[in-house]
């Protein structure tokens, strides 16, 4: 009976070590992919008014979006926080559209 318990404990320990090792390997692989390949360009700039704004471009430097608008962000950190919120929002967004021809009708895609 004692041998059976020891055997089961050994199998459980080996399984735990294997799962942890695989999780670490997956995280490292994701980190390598993220570090090795960029999917776009974010330019954070301070304007003449001392406010910070960011521009998002694709890899061919084509303009995609801008953050900060006319009022901008007071600090670089504020701009970076807004950028992080934008990244989170775009992970799995709810997409909707509005027909603007007659100002009526709203749909979801």
C-alpha positions as CSV (number, residue, x, y, z in Angstrom):
1,X,0.0,0.0,0.0
2,X,2.8,2.4,0.9
3,X,4.5,1.7,-2.5
4,X,1.2,2.6,-4.3
5,X,0.9,5.9,-2.4
6,X,4.6,6.7,-3.1
7,X,4.1,5.8,-6.8
8,X,1.0,8.0,-7.1
9,X,2.8,10.9,-5.3
10,X,5.7,10.6,-7.7
11,X,3.4,10.6,-10.7
12,X,1.6,13.6,-9.4
13,X,4.8,15.5,-8.7
14,X,6.2,14.6,-12.2
15,X,2.9,15.8,-13.8
16,X,3.0,19.1,-11.9
17,X,6.6,19.7,-12.9
18,X,5.8,18.9,-16.6
19,X,2.8,21.3,-16.6
20,X,4.8,24.1,-15.0
21,X,7.6,23.5,-17.5
22,X,5.2,23.6,-20.4
23,X,3.6,26.8,-19.1
24,X,7.0,28.5,-18.8
25,X,8.0,27.4,-22.3
26,X,4.7,28.7,-23.7
27,X,5.2,32.0,-22.0
28,X,8.7,32.3,-23.2
29,X,7.7,31.4,-26.8
30,X,4.9,34.1,-26.7
31,X,7.5,36.6,-25.4
32,X,9.9,35.8,-28.2
33,X,7.1,36.2,-30.8
34,X,6.0,39.5,-29.3
35,X,9.6,40.8,-29.1
36,X,10.6,39.5,-32.6
37,X,7.7,40.8,-34.6
38,X,6.0,44.2,-34.4
39,X,2.5,44.6,-35.6
40,X,2.5,48.4,-35.8
41,X,4.1,51.6,-34.8
42,X,3.0,53.9,-32.0
43,X,4.5,57.4,-32.0
44,X,4.2,59.3,-28.7
45,X,5.0,63.0,-29.2
46,X,4.9,66.2,-27.2
47,X,3.2,69.0,-29.0
48,X,4.1,72.7,-29.1
49,X,1.5,73.2,-26.4
50,X,3.3,70.8,-24.0
51,X,0.6,68.1,-24.3
52,X,1.2,64.6,-25.3
53,X,-0.5,62.7,-28.1
54,X,0.0,59.4,-29.9
55,X,-0.3,58.2,-33.5
56,X,-0.8,54.6,-34.5
57,X,0.5,53.4,-37.8
58,X,0.8,50.0,-39.5
59,X,4.1,48.5,-40.4
60,X,4.2,50.4,-43.7
61,X,3.7,53.6,-41.7
62,X,0.2,54.2,-43.0
63,X,-1.9,56.3,-40.5
64,X,-4.5,54.3,-38.6
65,X,-5.5,56.3,-35.5
66,X,-4.6,59.1,-33.2
67,X,-5.1,59.5,-29.5
68,X,-5.2,62.6,-27.4
69,X,-7.2,64.7,-29.7
70,X,-7.1,68.5,-29.5
71,X,-6.8,68.6,-25.7
72,X,-3.9,66.0,-25.5
73,X,-2.6,64.4,-22.4
74,X,-0.9,66.4,-19.6
75,X,2.0,63.9,-19.2
76,X,3.7,61.2,-21.2
77,X,2.5,58.7,-18.5
78,X,-1.1,59.8,-19.1
79,X,-0.7,59.1,-22.8
80,X,0.9,55.7,-22.1
81,X,-2.0,54.8,-19.8
82,X,-4.5,55.8,-22.4
83,X,-2.6,53.7,-25.0
84,X,-2.8,50.7,-22.6
85,X,-6.5,51.1,-22.2
86,X,-6.9,51.3,-26.0
87,X,-4.9,48.0,-26.4
88,X,-7.2,46.3,-23.8
89,X,-10.4,47.6,-25.5
90,X,-9.2,46.3,-28.9
91,X,-8.5,42.8,-27.7
92,X,-12.2,41.8,-28.1
93,X,-14.3,44.8,-29.1
94,X,-18.0,45.0,-29.7
95,X,-18.2,46.5,-33.2
96,X,-21.2,48.6,-34.2
97,X,-22.0,51.0,-37.0
98,X,-24.4,53.8,-37.7
99,X,-25.9,54.6,-41.1
100,X,-25.2,58.3,-41.6
101,X,-27.0,58.8,-45.0
102,X,-30.4,59.6,-43.3
103,X,-29.3,59.7,-39.7
104,X,-31.6,56.7,-38.9
105,X,-31.0,53.1,-38.4
106,X,-28.4,51.5,-36.2
107,X,-27.0,48.1,-36.7
108,X,-24.4,45.7,-35.4
109,X,-21.9,43.7,-37.3
